Amino acid sequence: MHLVDTQNLLREETSVASFMAGFKLAWGIARELETDGLYSFEQEEAQQSGRQYELEGEG
């Protein structure tokens, strides 16, 4: 019974460690993306519309 309890404890510790590693990775990626500015669909659409307007004005 002691062996089964030890195995369960190790599985639990491994699961927690895996979750924490994934969370830290996701948090780091989010922070890096945030330094470049958060993505905005509306802003991208406005920029594309502005470029299209400029191209039409040149032609």
MIDOSE-1310 file (N, C-alpha, C; in nm, 2 decimals, decimal comma, always signed):
residues 59
mhlv	+0,08/-0,12/+0,00/+0,00/+0,00/+0,00/+0,09/+0,13/+0,00; +0,20/+0,12/+0,07/+0,29/+0,23/+0,07/+0,34/+0,27/-0,07; +0,37/+0,16/-0,14/+0,42/+0,18/-0,28/+0,32/+0,25/-0,37; +0,19/+0,22/-0,36/+0,08/+0,28/-0,43/+0,07/+0,42/-0,39
dtqn	+0,08/+0,45/-0,26/+0,07/+0,59/-0,22/+0,18/+0,68/-0,27; +0,30/+0,62/-0,27/+0,42/+0,69/-0,33/+0,40/+0,72/-0,47; +0,35/+0,62/-0,55/+0,33/+0,64/-0,69/+0,23/+0,75/-0,72; +0,12/+0,75/-0,64/+0,02/+0,85/-0,66/+0,08/+0,99/-0,63
llre	+0,16/+1,00/-0,52/+0,22/+1,13/-0,49/+0,31/+1,18/-0,60; +0,39/+1,09/-0,65/+0,48/+1,12/-0,76/+0,40/+1,17/-0,88; +0,29/+1,10/-0,92/+0,21/+1,15/-1,03/+0,15/+1,29/-1,01; +0,11/+1,31/-0,88/+0,05/+1,44/-0,85/+0,16/+1,55/-0,86
etsv	+0,28/+1,52/-0,81/+0,39/+1,62/-0,81/+0,43/+1,65/-0,96; +0,43/+1,54/-1,04/+0,47/+1,56/-1,18/+0,36/+1,64/-1,25; +0,23/+1,62/-1,22/+0,13/+1,69/-1,29/+0,13/+1,84/-1,25; +0,16/+1,87/-1,13/+0,17/+2,01/-1,08/+0,29/+2,07/-1,15
asfm	+0,40/+2,00/-1,15/+0,52/+2,06/-1,21/+0,50/+2,09/-1,36; +0,43/+1,99/-1,43/+0,40/+2,01/-1,57/+0,31/+2,13/-1,59; +0,21/+2,14/-1,51/+0,12/+2,26/-1,52/+0,19/+2,39/-1,50; +0,27/+2,39/-1,40/+0,35/+2,52/-1,37/+0,44/+2,55/-1,49
agfk	+0,51/+2,45/-1,54/+0,60/+2,48/-1,66/+0,52/+2,54/-1,78; +0,41/+2,48/-1,81/+0,32/+2,53/-1,92/+0,27/+2,67/-1,89; +0,23/+2,69/-1,77/+0,18/+2,82/-1,73/+0,29/+2,93/-1,74; +0,41/+2,90/-1,69/+0,52/+2,99/-1,70/+0,55/+3,02/-1,85
lawg	+0,55/+2,92/-1,93/+0,58/+2,94/-2,07/+0,47/+3,03/-2,14; +0,35/+3,00/-2,11/+0,24/+3,08/-2,17/+0,25/+3,23/-2,12; +0,28/+3,24/-1,99/+0,29/+3,38/-1,93/+0,41/+3,45/-2,00; +0,52/+3,39/-2,02/+0,63/+3,45/-2,09/+0,60/+3,49/-2,23
iare	+0,53/+3,40/-2,30/+0,49/+3,44/-2,44/+0,40/+3,56/-2,44; +0,30/+3,56/-2,35/+0,21/+3,67/-2,34/+0,28/+3,80/-2,31; +0,38/+3,80/-2,22/+0,45/+3,92/-2,19/+0,53/+3,97/-2,31; +0,59/+3,88/-2,39/+0,67/+3,91/-2,51/+0,57/+3,98/-2,61
letd	+0,46/+3,92/-2,63/+0,36/+3,97/-2,73/+0,31/+4,11/-2,68; +0,30/+4,13/-2,55/+0,25/+4,25/-2,50/+0,35/+4,37/-2,53; +0,48/+4,34/-2,52/+0,58/+4,44/-2,55/+0,57/+4,49/-2,69; +0,53/+4,41/-2,78/+0,51/+4,45/-2,92/+0,38/+4,52/-2,94
glys	+0,30/+4,53/-2,84/+0,16/+4,58/-2,86/+0,06/+4,48/-2,88; -0,05/+4,49/-2,81/-0,16/+4,39/-2,83/-0,22/+4,40/-2,96; -0,26/+4,28/-3,02/-0,32/+4,28/-3,15/-0,46/+4,33/-3,14; -0,49/+4,41/-3,24/-0,62/+4,47/-3,26/-0,67/+4,45/-3,40
feqe	-0,78/+4,37/-3,42/-0,83/+4,35/-3,55/-0,88/+4,48/-3,61; -0,94/+4,56/-3,53/-1,00/+4,69/-3,58/-0,88/+4,78/-3,63; -0,77/+4,78/-3,55/-0,66/+4,86/-3,59/-0,60/+4,81/-3,72; -0,59/+4,68/-3,74/-0,54/+4,62/-3,86/-0,63/+4,66/-3,98
eaqq	-0,76/+4,65/-3,96/-0,85/+4,68/-4,07/-0,83/+4,83/-4,11; -0,82/+4,92/-4,01/-0,80/+5,06/-4,04/-0,67/+5,08/-4,12; -0,57/+5,01/-4,08/-0,44/+5,03/-4,15/-0,45/+4,98/-4,29; -0,52/+4,87/-4,31/-0,54/+4,82/-4,45/-0,62/+4,91/-4,53
sgrq	-0,73/+4,97/-4,47/-0,81/+5,06/-4,54/-0,73/+5,18/-4,58; -0,65/+5,23/-4,49/-0,56/+5,35/-4,52/-0,47/+5,32/-4,64; -0,41/+5,20/-4,64/-0,32/+5,16/-4,75/-0,39/+5,15/-4,88; -0,51/+5,09/-4,87/-0,59/+5,08/-4,99/-0,63/+5,22/-5,05
yele	-0,66/+5,31/-4,96/-0,70/+5,45/-5,00/-0,58/+5,52/-5,06; -0,46/+5,50/-5,01/-0,34/+5,56/-5,06/-0,31/+5,50/-5,20; -0,32/+5,37/-5,22/-0,30/+5,31/-5,35/-0,40/+5,36/-5,45; -0,52/+5,38/-5,41/-0,62/+5,43/-5,51/-0,59/+5,57/-5,54
geg	-0,54/+5,65/-5,45/-0,51/+5,79/-5,47/-0,39/+5,81/-5,57; -0,30/+5,71/-5,57/-0,18/+5,72/-5,65/-0,21/+5,68/-5,80; -0,31/+5,59/-5,81/-0,34/+5,53/-5,94/-0,43/+5,61/-6,03
